[in-house]
Amino acid sequence: MKFADYPVHALMEITARPPLVFTRGEGSWLWDHPGKKYLDFVQGWAVNCLGHASPVVARALTEQAAKLVNPSPGFHNAPALELARRITEASVFDRVFFANSGAEANEGAIKLARKWGAKNRGGACEIITFEESFHGRTLATMSASGKPAFASLFEPKVPGFPKAKLNDLESVERLITDRTVAVMIEPIQGEAGVIPATDEFLRALRAITRREGLLLIVDEIQTGVGRTGRLWGYEHSSIAPDVMTLGKGFGGGVPLAALVAREEVCCFEHGDQGGTFNGNPLMAAVGCAVMEAVTADGFLEGVRERGDYLMSGLRELSARFGLGEVRGRGLLVALELGREIGPRVVEFAREKRVLINSPRAGVLRFMPALNVGRSEIAEVVGILGDTMREFEQVQTS
Ligand SMILES: *Cc1c(COP(=O)(O)O)cnc(C)c1O
């Protein structure tokens, strides 16, 4: 089938998409409609943590689909209970509420914090978030986000999200008032271009929020479930947050998210929170399979080892072409280009059958499957070298 024969005009236009239709995937590889093969280091936006068409995900889906898909969120089901047990046993948290997207999990965190403030802090409802942060695309989570492109959209915003500066403790302290109930932070700002909160900053934030009686919410939708080389991103700084949200890689490619909290914070009353598809056994069964794979012996060591390998390859590339910083943790990695050429480099790389993304014009981001092979990393770095050489030739000619 030719691209022109696909009914693309039946879709609402929300972003510029290249004229390709992907029809099949396997591990780190994707095939488009004419059958061309691509090395994929986007992986559905850090979603397919076990790669495309993972047999682990496929088995969980098919076995559960034949057993029970949805008894309703008003009844218990075994996969949801099992997944909640796995998460609480492997983290500092006690209880889980399942959702279908990261934004929905964050909405839940915002509601939980506001409820907790109504009960315990005299109606305090403000949640301090950070400039450049990204928490989702619902009205409240866009309001919570510090992404500059969101600032003027869909007014009026949901009030109650003052913005501090990342890694600047004083900027947080200045915003704390009687109305403050929580601080919400990404351990690494993914959409901003892989900008880490420092371990010292996270520890200081935990100390201040404890001292002031505020909740600390970590948005681990991008950093959770092994992406940074540890199961949860907060582990790198050895803090114990009060609330965590999960999404993206948590479902290994299927829509699954979670709001996770310590017992003392779990103050929802019946009727406060819910959702028709939430905690359905089909998605929860996949979550269980993903958790089992990611917590298997040696898996996270492998993520750290291949993350280091990717970063060292990119550092060589950066030195060779006079680019900027390489940063990240595990397999969430960014390369600064030093110029606003990201979107064009992404296009050049796609011509060479490598898929990467540019969350900001001066940055490339790499978020391969957590089980990506060393040879696939070497291939991407090699092709990116060819891409940069060709790009420079085009620029100077
Ligand atoms: C992707 C992302 C979200 C939003 O998740 P959706 O599933 O797209 O709603 C929220 N927070 C962070 C840190 C993310 O990376």
The ligand as an ORCA input file, in Angstrom:
! r2SCAN-3c Opt
* xyz 0 1
  C       4.810     11.304     29.613
  C       4.778     11.944     30.938
  C       3.566     12.291     31.571
  C       2.230     12.102     30.889
  O       1.919     10.767     30.682
  P       0.748     10.406     29.613
  O       0.640      8.922     29.690
  O       1.197     10.915     28.291
  O      -0.481     11.088     30.088
  C       3.614     12.857     32.816
  N       4.783     13.069     33.452
  C       5.965     12.740     32.900
  C       7.221     12.972     33.654
  C       6.007     12.175     31.617
  O       7.183     11.879     31.047
*
